[in-house]
Amino acid sequence: MASSLAAIGLRRTSYRWPLSAAIAALRSTGRMVGQIAAVSITTAIIAQSAAPGQLQAKVFIVFAALLLACLPVIARVHEHRGPW
């Protein structure tokens, strides 16, 4: 009975923890998928190269350029604080 009363109280206060947890999980999953894809693609490209060290340096430069290109977009994302 106590849990049902707590659930009613949470509904009344518009407590939305499960939704924000789901959003955080999706964000984390997206980051992990991106990291795995970047490492996999980089490894596949470097494995085909005759000079893997030089190619890896070029790949790192490309990733650094992508990160720098994304910084203005990242800075524009609104950071919400407080209740959803």
N, C-alpha and C positions, 0 to 999 in steps of 0.2 A: 504494500500500500504506500509505503514511503516513496518508492521509486515512481509510482504513478503521480503522486502529488508533486514530486520534483519535476517530472516531465510537464505537468500542467503549468507549473511556475515558470519553466523555461520557455514554453510557448507564449506565455503572457508577456515575457520580457523580450521577445523576439531574439532569443539566443540562437546563433547559427554556427556553432562550432563545427559540426560535421561538414558543412559546405566549405568553410575556409580551410579545413584540413584536406578536403578533396582537391581544392585549388592548389594548395601547397604541394600535394602529392603529384599532381599533373605537372607543375613547374619543375619539380625535381626529376620526374621521369623524362621530361623534355630535355633537360640539361644532360642527363645520363645518356640518352639516346644520341644526342649530338656529339658528346665526347667519344662514345664508342664508334660512331660513324667516322669521325675525324681520324681516330687512330687507325681504324681498319683501312680507310681509303689511303692514308699516308703510307701505311705498311705495304699495301698492294702496289702503290706507285714506286716506292723505293726498292721493292724486291725485283722489279723489272729493269732497274737502272744498272749501267755499267760502272758508274761512279756514285754509289749511294750516299756518301758523305756530303758531296756537293749538292746533290738533289735534296737531301734532307734539310740543308741550310736554306735552300730556295723555298721549300715547303714551309719552313718556319717563318720566313719573311712574308709569304702569302698569308699565313694565319695571323701574323702580327698586323698586316695591312687590313685584314677583315675585322679584327678586333678594333682597330682605330676607326674604321669606317662605321662600326656599330655604336661607338661611344656617344655620339650626339643623339641617336635614337634612344639609347638606354637612359640618358639623362632626362628625356622627355616623359618617361613613364611615371605616371602619378603614383606616389606612395601614399596609400590610404592608411590613416591611423584612426583608431577608435572603433566603435561598433559598426558593423556592416549593415 
